[in-house]
Amino acid sequence: MATQVAATSSRFRAARRLQQSLTAGLEKQVLVWIALRIPAFINSDHLTTLGFVAQLLTGVSYAMSRSDRIWLIGGIGFLALNWLGDSLDGTLARVRNQQRPRYGFYVDHILDSIGAVALLGGMALSRYMSPVVACGLLVLFLLLSIQSYLATYTLDEFRMSFWSFGPTELRLLLICGNLALFRWSWVLHHHYRLFDIGGAIGIAGMAAMLIAFTTRNIVRLYREEPIRETRSN
């Protein structure tokens, strides 16, 4: 069994990471700075758990904001903790040279998918986003995720951002939305749902990303794998 596991691990090759978001450069410096100062008893699994639980609690905070908008401020704190755990776990592993590529890739992204369901489910239960918009965002997020994972396997490229927009930028937009809703909730709620407008823009943008990157990858794979004709005797 140990020999089989070792053979599987040796065949696995981590894909090239493509992180081209607006905040990527500064974020990397901050994360490395934090990772170098984290106590030894804290490891990447602790941070992954922190990020996952914080994302679940963000969804809870949105659902609870239906009755008390103070939960919008709580949601900002949970988003910050989600960023810390979700962004720092891989950096800590690389800084300490304790990487487990297969384990880390699988755990991170299945938890991200579950967390996205919780987050958008909470927004659907709030009074600030309609369930239809939340479902549309969730479907497109999962389709983009599937596209990214398929590209990781077939092209050896793991894309972490699309058109300079990644998870950190999304969190920043949510934080700005929470602050706006907390400050002007009565105005926004009576005239329009702020998150419905943002969600509609997000749906259009994510649909465009999905079409563009899927088309590009199909064309690239088609060119890289031409059909080889076989001659019959």
C-alpha positions in Angstrom: 0.0 0.0 0.0 2.8 2.4 0.9 4.5 1.7 -2.4 1.3 2.3 -4.3 0.7 5.6 -2.6 4.3 6.7 -3.2 4.0 5.8 -6.9 0.7 7.8 -7.2 2.3 10.8 -5.5 5.3 10.6 -7.8 3.1 10.7 -10.9 1.1 13.7 -9.7 2.5 17.0 -10.8 1.2 20.3 -9.4 -0.2 22.5 -12.2 1.2 25.9 -12.9 -0.7 28.5 -10.8 -2.0 31.5 -12.7 -2.8 34.3 -10.2 -3.2 37.6 -12.1 -5.8 39.5 -9.9 -5.5 43.2 -9.1 -4.3 42.6 -5.5 -2.2 39.5 -6.2 1.2 41.2 -5.8 0.5 43.0 -2.5 -1.5 40.1 -1.2 1.4 37.7 -1.7 3.8 39.9 0.2 1.4 40.2 3.1 0.7 36.5 3.3 4.4 35.6 3.3 5.0 38.1 6.0 2.3 36.6 8.2 3.3 33.0 7.4 6.8 33.7 8.6 5.5 34.8 12.0 2.8 32.2 12.7 3.6 30.0 15.7 4.8 26.4 14.9 1.8 24.8 16.5 -0.5 26.3 13.9 -0.5 24.4 10.6 -2.2 24.6 7.2 -5.1 22.4 8.2 -5.9 24.8 11.0 -6.1 27.6 8.6 -8.1 25.7 6.0 -10.6 24.9 8.8 -10.7 28.5 9.9 -11.4 29.7 6.3 -14.1 27.1 5.8 -15.9 27.8 9.1 -15.7 31.5 8.5 -17.3 31.1 5.1 -20.2 29.1 6.6 -20.6 31.8 9.3 -20.6 34.5 6.6 -23.7 32.7 5.1 -25.3 32.5 8.5 -24.6 36.2 9.0 -26.4 37.1 5.8 -29.4 34.9 6.7 -29.5 36.5 10.2 -29.3 40.1 8.7 -32.9 39.6 7.6 -34.0 40.4 11.2 -31.1 42.5 12.3 -28.7 44.4 10.0 -25.9 44.4 12.7 -25.2 40.9 11.3 -23.9 42.7 8.1 -21.0 44.0 10.2 -20.4 40.5 11.7 -20.3 39.2 8.1 -17.4 41.6 7.4 -15.5 40.0 10.2 -16.2 36.5 8.9 -15.1 37.5 5.4 -11.8 38.8 6.8 -11.3 35.5 8.7 -12.2 33.5 5.5 -9.6 35.5 3.6 -7.0 34.8 6.3 -7.6 31.0 6.4 -8.3 30.4 2.7 -5.4 32.5 1.4 -2.8 31.7 4.1 -3.0 27.9 4.3 -1.2 27.3 1.0 1.3 30.0 1.6 2.2 28.6 5.0 2.7 25.1 3.5 5.1 26.6 0.9 7.0 28.7 3.4 7.5 25.7 5.6 8.1 23.3 2.7 5.3 21.1 3.9 3.3 20.9 0.7 0.8 18.1 0.0 -0.3 19.0 -3.5 -3.0 16.3 -4.0 -4.5 16.6 -0.5 -4.3 20.4 -0.5 -5.9 20.8 -4.0 -8.8 18.4 -3.2 -9.6 19.7 0.3 -9.3 23.4 -0.6 -11.6 23.2 -3.5 -14.3 20.9 -2.3 -14.6 23.1 0.8 -14.7 26.2 -1.4 -17.6 24.7 -3.3 -19.5 23.8 -0.1 -18.7 27.2 1.4 -20.1 28.9 -1.8 -23.4 27.1 -1.4 -23.6 28.2 2.3 -22.6 31.8 1.4 -25.1 32.3 -1.4 -27.7 30.3 0.4 -27.5 32.8 3.2 -27.7 35.7 0.8 -30.9 34.1 -0.7 -32.4 34.0 2.8 -31.6 37.6 3.4 -33.8 40.5 2.2 -31.0 41.9 0.2 -30.7 39.4 -2.7 -33.5 37.4 -4.4 -33.2 33.6 -4.4 -33.2 33.6 -8.3 -30.1 35.9 -8.4 -28.4 33.9 -5.7 -29.0 30.6 -7.6 -27.8 32.1 -10.8 -24.5 33.2 -9.2 -24.1 29.8 -7.6 -24.6 27.9 -10.8 -22.1 30.1 -12.7 -19.6 29.9 -9.8 -19.7 26.1 -9.9 -19.5 26.1 -13.7 -16.4 28.4 -13.6 -14.9 26.1 -10.9 -15.5 23.0 -13.1 -13.9 24.8 -16.1 -10.9 25.7 -13.9 -10.5 22.1 -12.6 -10.8 20.6 -16.1 -8.2 23.1 -17.4 -5.9 22.1 -14.5 -6.1 18.5 -15.6 -5.9 18.9 -19.3 -3.7 22.0 -19.7 -1.6 21.8 -16.5 -2.7 25.3 -15.6 -4.7 26.2 -12.5 -6.2 29.6 -13.0 -7.0 31.4 -9.7 -8.4 34.6 -11.2 -10.3 35.7 -14.3 -9.7 39.0 -16.0 -7.8 40.4 -13.0 -10.6 39.4 -10.7 -10.2 36.8 -8.0 -11.6 35.7 -4.6 -10.0 38.6 -2.7 -11.6 41.2 -5.0 -14.9 39.4 -4.5 -14.6 39.7 -0.7 -13.7 43.4 -1.0 -16.9 44.0 -3.0 -19.0 42.1 -0.5 -17.5 44.1 2.3 -18.3 47.4 0.5 -21.8 46.1 -0.1 -22.3 45.2 3.5 -21.2 48.7 4.6 -23.5 50.3 2.1 -26.5 48.2 3.3 -25.7 48.9 6.9 -25.5 52.6 6.4 -28.4 53.1 3.9 -30.5 49.9 4.4 -33.9 51.6 4.5 -33.2 53.6 1.3 -31.7 50.7 -0.6 -34.4 48.2 0.5 -37.3 50.5 -0.5 -35.9 51.4 -4.0 -34.0 48.4 -5.1 -32.0 45.4 -3.8 -28.3 46.4 -3.9 -27.1 42.8 -4.0 -29.6 42.0 -6.8 -28.0 44.7 -9.0 -24.5 43.5 -8.1 -25.5 39.9 -8.6 -26.9 40.6 -12.0 -23.7 42.3 -13.0 -21.8 39.3 -11.5 -23.9 36.9 -13.5 -23.2 38.7 -16.7 -19.5 38.9 -16.0 -19.2 35.3 -15.0 -21.1 34.1 -18.0 -18.8 36.1 -20.2 -15.8 34.6 -18.4 -17.1 31.1 -18.8 -17.8 31.5 -22.5 -14.4 33.2 -23.2 -12.2 30.8 -21.3 -14.1 27.7 -22.3 -13.9 28.7 -26.0 -10.2 29.5 -25.7 -9.4 26.2 -24.0 -11.3 24.2 -26.5 -9.5 25.9 -29.4 -6.2 25.4 -27.7 -6.8 21.7 -27.1 -8.1 21.2 -30.6 -4.9 22.6 -32.0 -2.6 20.8 -29.6 -4.3 17.4 -30.3 -4.8 17.1 -34.0 -6.4 13.9 -35.3 -3.7 11.6 -36.6 -4.8 9.7 -39.7 -3.9 6.0 -39.7 -3.1 4.3 -43.0 -4.8 1.0 -43.6 -2.8 -1.8 -45.4 
